[in-house]
Amino acid sequence: MDRKPRTIRELRDAGYKVLSVKAEMRKNLIEKMRRQEPLFPGIIGYDDTVIPQLQNAILAGQDIIFLGERGQAKSRLIRSLVELLDDEIPIIAGCEINDNPYSPICRRCREWVAEEGDAVEIEWIDRERRYGEKLATPDITIADLIGEVDPIKVAEGRYLADELTIHYGLIPRHNRGIFCINELPDLAERIQVGLLNIMEERDVQIRGYRIRMPLDVFVVASANPEDYTNRGRIITPLKDRYGAQIRTHYPRTVEHEIAIMEQERTLFEGEGERPVTTPQFMKEIVAEVTRLARRSPDVNQRSGVSVRASITSYEALLANALRRAILLDEPVAVPRITDLPYILPALSGKLEFETVEEGREDQIMERLLQGAVLAVFNRYFSMGELEKVVSRFRGGYVVEVSDMAPADVYEAIAHQVEGLQEAARKLDCHQQPQLLAAAVEFILEGLHLSKRLNKERLAGRVQYRS
């Protein structure tokens, strides 16, 4: 069409066909699948689990509820569904609930079409205007979600029973679109009943006045499994109304966790002036800390350990490496083992501990850091490979390191300890001094945690000896 239709007549003459929102999403999904386009960009680790289930639900035309602990990309998945909507759709001009030009449901539009027929004007709205979401809280009312009598309209002379007195809520205002309710079980039961009516019966009662409202809305919800399945905080008929219940999960591999960390960390303009280079083993350690926390009996697993724990820890690690590079005027920032304690302020806010004695939280997080370093160290080295390094320390050699020690200190250590440079080469950290420093600290800490070296903390410094 050279020019968008501006009246219902022009829309009919152009042969435009209005689809239901579920049919529209289904059509666009099929087209993307045929063209093998990425369906949900930025979603990592769900290709073989969540995404096939989501595709099936859309192909089946089912409303969906996503069940998962915090930080499992539920909101991002839901918001990405907007990409399955058409770029634009026509609505009757000025309609509050995006009425279908061929079949309006609100009284104002029905009367207008009855009076002027196909001469009624239309307008076009983009896909972003067709998506809405609401975080469920106990204080949400029917007025928020569905509607309420507008006292101003009553004051103008309309009767309470007049449909035109209604101020529509969020769900009707996203007619012919997608509406999401986050943390669905937190809705009061009476509000859940109202939501059920709008989804199933297609009618509502506002101030005792029953309104037939056959809305065309794709209703999506999210919930924590603990709230949804165990505490009985959702009415059974509403649970039954959702066609697909899709269980999300945390990244199942270290590679996926790292990919999310890299994708989601905060980037700043001008970072290239003093680049940050992160060795692979340091990325793995940060990811492993979160993965260990998800299995720790000291951490509340019902609330989960969000991927944001990995992201913020990674950001904190890089920040301390950059701080060191700035203070020491080094050309590149490379995070290393002595930077790990600086992730604790970021990590502690992401963990919900089980009942423990006051002050034990720091001990728990310290054990997580140590466990992560040891697990990653064992992936890279066997003790036989580092026997020369251990032998050097048996001869009385002592090393002191700190998070503010310059890189040339570690070059000297690598030259004095046979086997260190070879081990750094295996880590691909032999090209520049800052990378070599990271490798040396990793190897020394790994040997300590493997009970081959002793470690002593001395006023901001760390000493390794036999």
PELINLIN-V692391 format. One record per residue. N is the residue number from 1. RES is the residue in one small letter. NEAR is the number of other ideal C-beta (glycine too) atoms within 12 Angstrom. Layout:
BEGIN
n res near
N RES NEAR
N RES NEAR
END
This chain:
BEGIN
n res near
1 m 14
2 d 6
3 r 11
4 k 19
5 p 26
6 r 22
7 t 26
8 i 32
9 r 20
10 e 23
11 l 31
12 r 20
13 d 14
14 a 20
15 g 10
16 y 24
17 k 17
18 v 27
19 l 23
20 s 23
21 v 36
22 k 30
23 a 23
24 e 32
25 m 41
26 r 26
27 k 22
28 n 29
29 l 30
30 i 18
31 e 17
32 k 23
33 m 20
34 r 11
35 r 11
36 q 8
37 e 15
38 p 15
39 l 29
40 f 28
41 p 16
42 g 20
43 i 32
44 i 32
45 g 29
46 y 33
47 d 20
48 d 13
49 t 24
50 v 36
51 i 28
52 p 18
53 q 27
54 l 35
55 q 30
56 n 19
57 a 30
58 i 39
59 l 24
60 a 18
61 g 22
62 q 25
63 d 37
64 i 40
65 i 42
66 f 40
67 l 33
68 g 37
69 e 34
70 r 31
71 g 32
72 q 38
73 a 37
74 k 41
75 s 29
76 r 31
77 l 40
78 i 39
79 r 27
80 s 32
81 l 40
82 v 31
83 e 29
84 l 39
85 l 35
86 d 26
87 d 18
88 e 22
89 i 35
90 p 36
91 i 37
92 i 39
93 a 27
94 g 18
95 c 30
96 e 28
97 i 41
98 n 43
99 d 39
100 n 33
101 p 38
102 y 25
103 s 19
104 p 33
105 i 32
106 c 32
107 r 25
108 r 27
109 c 32
110 r 23
111 e 18
112 w 26
113 v 29
114 a 14
115 e 12
116 e 18
117 g 15
118 d 22
119 a 20
120 v 34
121 e 25
122 i 37
123 e 24
124 w 26
125 i 30
126 d 18
127 r 27
128 e 16
129 r 22
130 r 35
131 y 32
132 g 33
133 e 29
134 k 33
135 l 21
136 a 31
137 t 18
138 p 16
139 d 13
140 i 28
141 t 22
142 i 30
143 a 24
144 d 27
145 l 41
146 i 41
147 g 35
148 e 28
149 v 29
150 d 23
151 p 15
152 i 14
153 k 21
154 v 19
155 a 11
156 e 12
157 g 11
158 r 20
159 y 15
160 l 20
161 a 18
162 d 21
163 e 32
164 l 28
165 t 27
166 i 37
167 h 25
168 y 38
169 g 35
170 l 35
171 i 41
172 p 40
173 r 32
174 h 38
175 n 42
176 r 44
177 g 39
178 i 39
179 f 39
180 c 38
181 i 43
182 n 31
183 e 32
184 l 46
185 p 32
186 d 26
187 l 34
188 a 23
189 e 21
190 r 19
191 i 33
192 q 35
193 v 25
194 g 34
195 l 42
196 l 31
197 n 30
198 i 40
199 m 37
200 e 23
201 e 20
202 r 21
203 d 21
204 v 35
205 q 23
206 i 31
207 r 24
208 g 10
209 y 22
210 r 16
211 i 33
212 r 18
213 m 34
214 p 25
215 l 39
216 d 36
217 v 37
218 f 40
219 v 39
220 v 45
221 a 43
222 s 40
223 a 41
224 n 35
225 p 31
226 e 21
227 d 28
228 y 31
229 t 19
230 n 14
231 r 14
232 g 14
233 r 25
234 i 36
235 i 25
236 t 15
237 p 17
238 l 31
239 k 26
240 d 16
241 r 27
242 y 33
243 g 25
244 a 27
245 q 29
246 i 35
247 r 25
248 t 37
249 h 28
250 y 36
251 p 36
252 r 21
253 t 19
254 v 29
255 e 19
256 h 28
257 e 40
258 i 34
259 a 24
260 i 35
261 m 37
262 e 25
263 q 23
264 e 27
265 r 28
266 t 19
267 l 13
268 f 15
269 e 7
270 g 9
271 e 18
272 g 13
273 e 14
274 r 24
275 p 20
276 v 37
277 t 31
278 t 32
279 p 41
280 q 26
281 f 41
282 m 45
283 k 33
284 e 33
285 i 46
286 v 46
287 a 42
288 e 38
289 v 48
290 t 44
291 r 32
292 l 35
293 a 42
294 r 36
295 r 19
296 s 26
297 p 15
298 d 27
299 v 34
300 n 23
301 q 22
302 r 18
303 s 24
304 g 30
305 v 40
306 s 35
307 v 41
308 r 31
309 a 43
310 s 44
311 i 34
312 t 32
313 s 48
314 y 42
315 e 31
316 a 32
317 l 44
318 l 39
319 a 27
320 n 33
321 a 41
322 l 30
323 r 21
324 r 32
325 a 32
326 i 18
327 l 16
328 l 25
329 d 12
330 e 29
331 p 19
332 v 31
333 a 37
334 v 43
335 p 43
336 r 47
337 i 45
338 t 37
339 d 44
340 l 38
341 p 31
342 y 30
343 i 42
344 l 27
345 p 20
346 a 31
347 l 39
348 s 27
349 g 19
350 k 33
351 l 37
352 e 26
353 f 28
354 e 18
355 t 12
356 v 19
357 e 12
358 e 9
359 g 11
360 r 16
361 e 26
362 d 21
363 q 18
364 i 29
365 m 36
366 e 25
367 r 22
368 l 39
369 l 35
370 q 28
371 g 26
372 a 43
373 v 40
374 l 30
375 a 25
376 v 35
377 f 35
378 n 21
379 r 21
380 y 30
381 f 33
382 s 16
383 m 23
384 g 13
385 e 24
386 l 34
387 e 19
388 k 22
389 v 38
390 v 32
391 s 20
392 r 29
393 f 31
394 r 18
395 g 15
396 g 10
397 y 23
398 v 24
399 v 37
400 e 26
401 v 35
402 s 27
403 d 32
404 m 25
405 a 32
406 p 23
407 a 33
408 d 18
409 v 28
410 y 39
411 e 24
412 a 21
413 i 35
414 a 34
415 h 18
416 q 20
417 v 34
418 e 20
419 g 30
420 l 40
421 q 27
422 e 22
423 a 37
424 a 38
425 r 19
426 k 23
427 l 36
428 d 18
429 c 36
430 h 24
431 q 18
432 q 24
433 p 31
434 q 40
435 l 37
436 l 38
437 a 48
438 a 46
439 a 45
440 v 46
441 e 47
442 f 44
443 i 50
444 l 46
445 e 36
446 g 38
447 l 41
448 h 32
449 l 30
450 s 27
451 k 14
452 r 30
453 l 30
454 n 21
455 k 30
456 e 16
457 r 17
458 l 15
459 a 9
460 g 14
461 r 19
462 v 31
463 q 23
464 y 36
465 r 23
466 s 22
END
